[in-house]
Amino acid sequence: MSGMTDSAAVRRINEQCARYLHKPSGVRYHIAYSIGGLNELHPISGPCKYASDANLANTEIWSKLQ
């Protein structure tokens, strides 16, 4: 099945399952909601954070985990 591309829906679901490390605090978050380039990130415990797609692309602050 090489050469197959994921549909837009599959890409959205995969992105929403993405996990990010907030480097300054060392806290890991997952995207709970995403709409219009704004993401609500939830840690295992504690308050959520909000970050835009542009903020998450800043590698000095955020690291995308696999």
N, CA, C and O atoms as CSV, one atom per row, in Angstrom:
chain,resi,resn,atom,element,x,y,z
A,1,MET,N,N,0.811,-1.188,0.000
A,1,MET,CA,C,0.000,0.000,0.000
A,1,MET,C,C,0.859,1.259,0.000
A,1,MET,O,O,0.413,2.317,0.443
A,2,SER,N,N,2.053,1.151,-0.481
A,2,SER,CA,C,2.890,2.342,-0.549
A,2,SER,C,C,2.354,3.266,-1.622
A,2,SER,O,O,1.736,2.824,-2.591
A,3,GLY,N,N,2.597,4.543,-1.440
A,3,GLY,CA,C,2.121,5.509,-2.405
A,3,GLY,C,C,0.717,6.016,-2.121
A,3,GLY,O,O,0.250,6.932,-2.798
A,4,MET,N,N,0.029,5.444,-1.134
A,4,MET,CA,C,-1.310,5.909,-0.795
A,4,MET,C,C,-1.195,7.148,0.081
A,4,MET,O,O,-0.290,7.246,0.910
A,5,THR,N,N,-2.089,8.073,-0.097
A,5,THR,CA,C,-2.116,9.263,0.737
A,5,THR,C,C,-3.353,9.228,1.610
A,5,THR,O,O,-4.391,8.691,1.222
A,6,ASP,N,N,-3.229,9.809,2.799
A,6,ASP,CA,C,-4.357,9.853,3.723
A,6,ASP,C,C,-5.339,10.935,3.288
A,6,ASP,O,O,-4.957,11.955,2.716
A,7,SER,N,N,-6.591,10.688,3.570
A,7,SER,CA,C,-7.617,11.688,3.266
A,7,SER,C,C,-7.472,12.861,4.231
A,7,SER,O,O,-6.746,12.767,5.221
A,8,ALA,N,N,-8.149,13.942,3.951
A,8,ALA,CA,C,-8.112,15.120,4.817
A,8,ALA,C,C,-8.634,14.779,6.210
A,8,ALA,O,O,-8.109,15.279,7.205
A,9,ALA,N,N,-9.656,13.936,6.291
A,9,ALA,CA,C,-10.213,13.551,7.588
A,9,ALA,C,C,-9.195,12.761,8.408
A,9,ALA,O,O,-9.064,12.983,9.612
A,10,VAL,N,N,-8.479,11.847,7.770
A,10,VAL,CA,C,-7.464,11.051,8.473
A,10,VAL,C,C,-6.333,11.946,8.959
A,10,VAL,O,O,-5.846,11.771,10.076
A,11,ARG,N,N,-5.911,12.895,8.143
A,11,ARG,CA,C,-4.854,13.827,8.566
A,11,ARG,C,C,-5.295,14.662,9.758
A,11,ARG,O,O,-4.505,14.896,10.673
A,12,ARG,N,N,-6.563,15.122,9.761
A,12,ARG,CA,C,-7.084,15.902,10.888
A,12,ARG,C,C,-7.103,15.079,12.167
A,12,ARG,O,O,-6.710,15.564,13.228
A,13,ILE,N,N,-7.556,13.843,12.070
A,13,ILE,CA,C,-7.611,12.965,13.248
A,13,ILE,C,C,-6.209,12.713,13.776
A,13,ILE,O,O,-5.982,12.778,14.984
A,14,ASN,N,N,-5.266,12.425,12.885
A,14,ASN,CA,C,-3.891,12.188,13.316
A,14,ASN,C,C,-3.300,13.415,13.987
A,14,ASN,O,O,-2.581,13.291,14.978
A,15,GLU,N,N,-3.592,14.591,13.463
A,15,GLU,CA,C,-3.081,15.824,14.052
A,15,GLU,C,C,-3.690,16.059,15.431
A,15,GLU,O,O,-3.009,16.544,16.333
A,16,GLN,N,N,-4.968,15.719,15.601
A,16,GLN,CA,C,-5.606,15.911,16.896
A,16,GLN,C,C,-5.083,14.932,17.936
A,16,GLN,O,O,-5.191,15.195,19.134
A,17,CYS,N,N,-4.524,13.826,17.510
A,17,CYS,CA,C,-3.930,12.863,18.439
A,17,CYS,C,C,-2.484,13.224,18.754
A,17,CYS,O,O,-1.821,12.540,19.534
A,18,ALA,N,N,-2.009,14.282,18.155
A,18,ALA,CA,C,-0.612,14.676,18.330
A,18,ALA,C,C,-0.339,15.072,19.773
A,18,ALA,O,O,-1.196,15.620,20.466
A,19,ARG,N,N,0.876,14.778,20.199
A,19,ARG,CA,C,1.320,15.153,21.538
A,19,ARG,C,C,2.494,16.099,21.400
A,19,ARG,O,O,3.323,15.959,20.501
A,20,TYR,N,N,2.553,17.065,22.303
A,20,TYR,CA,C,3.601,18.072,22.283
A,20,TYR,C,C,4.234,18.201,23.654
A,20,TYR,O,O,3.565,18.060,24.677
A,21,LEU,N,N,5.525,18.468,23.663
A,21,LEU,CA,C,6.266,18.751,24.889
A,21,LEU,C,C,6.479,20.251,24.956
A,21,LEU,O,O,7.024,20.846,24.026
A,22,HIS,N,N,6.052,20.870,26.058
A,22,HIS,CA,C,6.308,22.286,26.304
A,22,HIS,C,C,7.675,22.346,26.983
A,22,HIS,O,O,7.797,22.057,28.174
A,23,LYS,N,N,8.695,22.722,26.224
A,23,LYS,CA,C,10.084,22.637,26.683
A,23,LYS,C,C,10.373,23.434,27.952
A,23,LYS,O,O,11.062,22.917,28.831
A,24,PRO,N,N,9.878,24.679,28.092
A,24,PRO,CA,C,10.207,25.428,29.317
A,24,PRO,C,C,9.702,24.770,30.600
A,24,PRO,O,O,10.372,24.837,31.631
A,25,SER,N,N,8.532,24.139,30.548
A,25,SER,CA,C,7.964,23.535,31.759
A,25,SER,C,C,8.188,22.033,31.843
A,25,SER,O,O,8.087,21.458,32.927
A,26,GLY,N,N,8.492,21.384,30.718
A,26,GLY,CA,C,8.670,19.939,30.698
A,26,GLY,C,C,7.355,19.171,30.722
A,26,GLY,O,O,7.360,17.954,30.906
A,27,VAL,N,N,6.229,19.856,30.540
A,27,VAL,CA,C,4.909,19.227,30.585
A,27,VAL,C,C,4.528,18.756,29.185
A,27,VAL,O,O,4.751,19.457,28.197
A,28,ARG,N,N,3.952,17.564,29.117
A,28,ARG,CA,C,3.483,17.001,27.850
A,28,ARG,C,C,1.990,17.238,27.715
A,28,ARG,O,O,1.228,17.066,28.666
A,29,TYR,N,N,1.587,17.636,26.519
A,29,TYR,CA,C,0.188,17.956,26.234
A,29,TYR,C,C,-0.276,17.180,25.019
A,29,TYR,O,O,0.528,16.789,24.173
A,30,HIS,N,N,-1.587,16.957,24.936
A,30,HIS,CA,C,-2.183,16.448,23.698
A,30,HIS,C,C,-3.242,17.446,23.254
A,30,HIS,O,O,-3.821,18.155,24.076
A,31,ILE,N,N,-3.488,17.496,21.962
A,31,ILE,CA,C,-4.485,18.419,21.432
A,31,ILE,C,C,-5.869,17.844,21.705
A,31,ILE,O,O,-6.212,16.756,21.241
A,32,ALA,N,N,-6.658,18.601,22.469
A,32,ALA,CA,C,-8.021,18.183,22.771
A,32,ALA,C,C,-8.996,18.713,21.733
A,32,ALA,O,O,-9.897,18.000,21.292
A,33,TYR,N,N,-8.808,19.971,21.348
A,33,TYR,CA,C,-9.667,20.605,20.345
A,33,TYR,C,C,-8.801,21.446,19.424
A,33,TYR,O,O,-7.793,22.014,19.845
A,34,SER,N,N,-9.198,21.518,18.190
A,34,SER,CA,C,-8.482,22.335,17.219
A,34,SER,C,C,-9.502,22.932,16.264
A,34,SER,O,O,-10.286,22.214,15.644
A,35,ILE,N,N,-9.483,24.262,16.154
A,35,ILE,CA,C,-10.408,24.927,15.243
A,35,ILE,C,C,-9.767,26.221,14.761
A,35,ILE,O,O,-9.270,27.023,15.552
A,36,GLY,N,N,-9.791,26.402,13.474
A,36,GLY,CA,C,-9.301,27.637,12.890
A,36,GLY,C,C,-7.870,27.989,13.244
A,36,GLY,O,O,-7.549,29.168,13.392
A,37,GLY,N,N,-7.005,27.004,13.384
A,37,GLY,CA,C,-5.606,27.272,13.687
A,37,GLY,C,C,-5.321,27.503,15.152
A,37,GLY,O,O,-4.180,27.796,15.510
A,38,LEU,N,N,-6.334,27.380,16.027
A,38,LEU,CA,C,-6.141,27.516,17.464
A,38,LEU,C,C,-6.359,26.154,18.107
A,38,LEU,O,O,-7.322,25.455,17.789
A,39,ASN,N,N,-5.462,25.783,19.011
A,39,ASN,CA,C,-5.499,24.458,19.620
A,39,ASN,C,C,-5.633,24.564,21.130
A,39,ASN,O,O,-5.001,25.411,21.762
A,40,GLU,N,N,-6.463,23.698,21.705
A,40,GLU,CA,C,-6.557,23.580,23.155
A,40,GLU,C,C,-5.770,22.344,23.540
A,40,GLU,O,O,-6.090,21.235,23.114
A,41,LEU,N,N,-4.744,22.540,24.343
A,41,LEU,CA,C,-3.837,21.466,24.737
A,41,LEU,C,C,-4.091,21.077,26.187
A,41,LEU,O,O,-4.166,21.939,27.063
A,42,HIS,N,N,-4.222,19.780,26.439
A,42,HIS,CA,C,-4.479,19.292,27.789
A,42,HIS,C,C,-3.302,18.448,28.279
A,42,HIS,O,O,-2.821,17.574,27.558
A,43,PRO,N,N,-2.838,18.709,29.507
A,43,PRO,CA,C,-1.829,17.842,30.109
A,43,PRO,C,C,-2.528,16.665,30.803
A,43,PRO,O,O,-3.756,16.576,30.790
A,44,ILE,N,N,-1.754,15.776,31.399
A,44,ILE,CA,C,-2.365,14.676,32.151
A,44,ILE,C,C,-3.145,15.236,33.330
A,44,ILE,O,O,-4.246,14.772,33.624
A,45,SER,N,N,-2.582,16.225,34.004
A,45,SER,CA,C,-3.296,16.911,35.083
A,45,SER,C,C,-2.894,18.371,35.058
A,45,SER,O,O,-1.786,18.718,34.649
A,46,GLY,N,N,-3.795,19.215,35.495
A,46,GLY,CA,C,-3.515,20.639,35.518
A,46,GLY,C,C,-4.298,21.386,34.463
A,46,GLY,O,O,-5.080,20.797,33.717
A,47,PRO,N,N,-4.080,22.688,34.407
A,47,PRO,CA,C,-4.848,23.522,33.476
A,47,PRO,C,C,-4.411,23.332,32.028
A,47,PRO,O,O,-3.271,22.963,31.744
A,48,CYS,N,N,-5.343,23.594,31.126
A,48,CYS,CA,C,-5.028,23.490,29.707
A,48,CYS,C,C,-4.321,24.754,29.236
A,48,CYS,O,O,-4.331,25.782,29.914
A,49,LYS,N,N,-3.711,24.655,28.066
A,49,LYS,CA,C,-3.063,25.790,27.414
A,49,LYS,C,C,-3.689,25.953,26.037
A,49,LYS,O,O,-4.247,25.014,25.469
A,50,TYR,N,N,-3.583,27.153,25.524
A,50,TYR,CA,C,-4.048,27.436,24.172
A,50,TYR,C,C,-2.854,27.880,23.348
A,50,TYR,O,O,-2.059,28.706,23.795
A,51,ALA,N,N,-2.727,27.339,22.152
A,51,ALA,CA,C,-1.614,27.693,21.277
A,51,ALA,C,C,-2.076,27.631,19.827
A,51,ALA,O,O,-2.833,26.742,19.435
A,52,SER,N,N,-1.613,28.575,19.059
A,52,SER,CA,C,-1.926,28.576,17.634
A,52,SER,C,C,-0.999,27.599,16.918
A,52,SER,O,O,-0.009,27.136,17.484
A,53,ASP,N,N,-1.331,27.297,15.678
A,53,ASP,CA,C,-0.467,26.433,14.881
A,53,ASP,C,C,0.920,27.050,14.746
A,53,ASP,O,O,1.927,26.341,14.765
A,54,ALA,N,N,0.970,28.383,14.608
A,54,ALA,CA,C,2.262,29.071,14.493
A,54,ALA,C,C,3.074,28.933,15.779
A,54,ALA,O,O,4.291,28.759,15.724
A,55,ASN,N,N,2.415,29.007,16.931
A,55,ASN,CA,C,3.121,28.830,18.205
A,55,ASN,C,C,3.681,27.421,18.335
A,55,ASN,O,O,4.811,27.238,18.788
A,56,LEU,N,N,2.887,26.419,17.937
A,56,LEU,CA,C,3.340,25.028,18.037
A,56,LEU,C,C,4.496,24.750,17.081
A,56,LEU,O,O,5.267,23.817,17.303
A,57,ALA,N,N,4.624,25.539,16.035
A,57,ALA,CA,C,5.728,25.370,15.092
A,57,ALA,C,C,7.036,25.952,15.622
A,57,ALA,O,O,8.096,25.708,15.045
A,58,ASN,N,N,6.977,26.718,16.710
A,58,ASN,CA,C,8.174,27.303,17.319
A,58,ASN,C,C,8.935,26.206,18.062
A,58,ASN,O,O,8.527,25.793,19.148
A,59,THR,N,N,10.028,25.738,17.488
A,59,THR,CA,C,10.776,24.605,18.055
A,59,THR,C,C,11.562,24.967,19.304
A,59,THR,O,O,12.055,24.076,19.995
A,60,GLU,N,N,11.691,26.256,19.613
A,60,GLU,CA,C,12.362,26.645,20.849
A,60,GLU,C,C,11.453,26.420,22.051
A,60,GLU,O,O,11.938,26.252,23.170
A,61,ILE,N,N,10.135,26.414,21.829
A,61,ILE,CA,C,9.160,26.273,22.915
A,61,ILE,C,C,8.487,24.902,22.898
A,61,ILE,O,O,8.308,24.294,23.953
A,62,TRP,N,N,8.116,24.411,21.728
A,62,TRP,CA,C,7.341,23.174,21.603
A,62,TRP,C,C,8.114,22.120,20.814
A,62,TRP,O,O,8.850,22.433,19.878
A,63,SER,N,N,7.931,20.888,21.211
A,63,SER,CA,C,8.499,19.761,20.478
A,63,SER,C,C,7.376,18.745,20.242
A,63,SER,O,O,6.721,18.314,21.190
A,64,LYS,N,N,7.157,18.370,18.998
A,64,LYS,CA,C,6.123,17.385,18.684
A,64,LYS,C,C,6.668,15.990,18.990
A,64,LYS,O,O,7.741,15.611,18.519
A,65,LEU,N,N,5.919,15.243,19.780
A,65,LEU,CA,C,6.324,13.888,20.171
A,65,LEU,C,C,5.684,12.876,19.242
A,65,LEU,O,O,4.597,13.114,18.716
A,66,GLN,N,N,6.335,11.775,19.040
A,66,GLN,CA,C,5.821,10.719,18.163
A,66,GLN,C,C,5.058,9.704,18.948
A,66,GLN,O,O,4.550,8.738,18.379
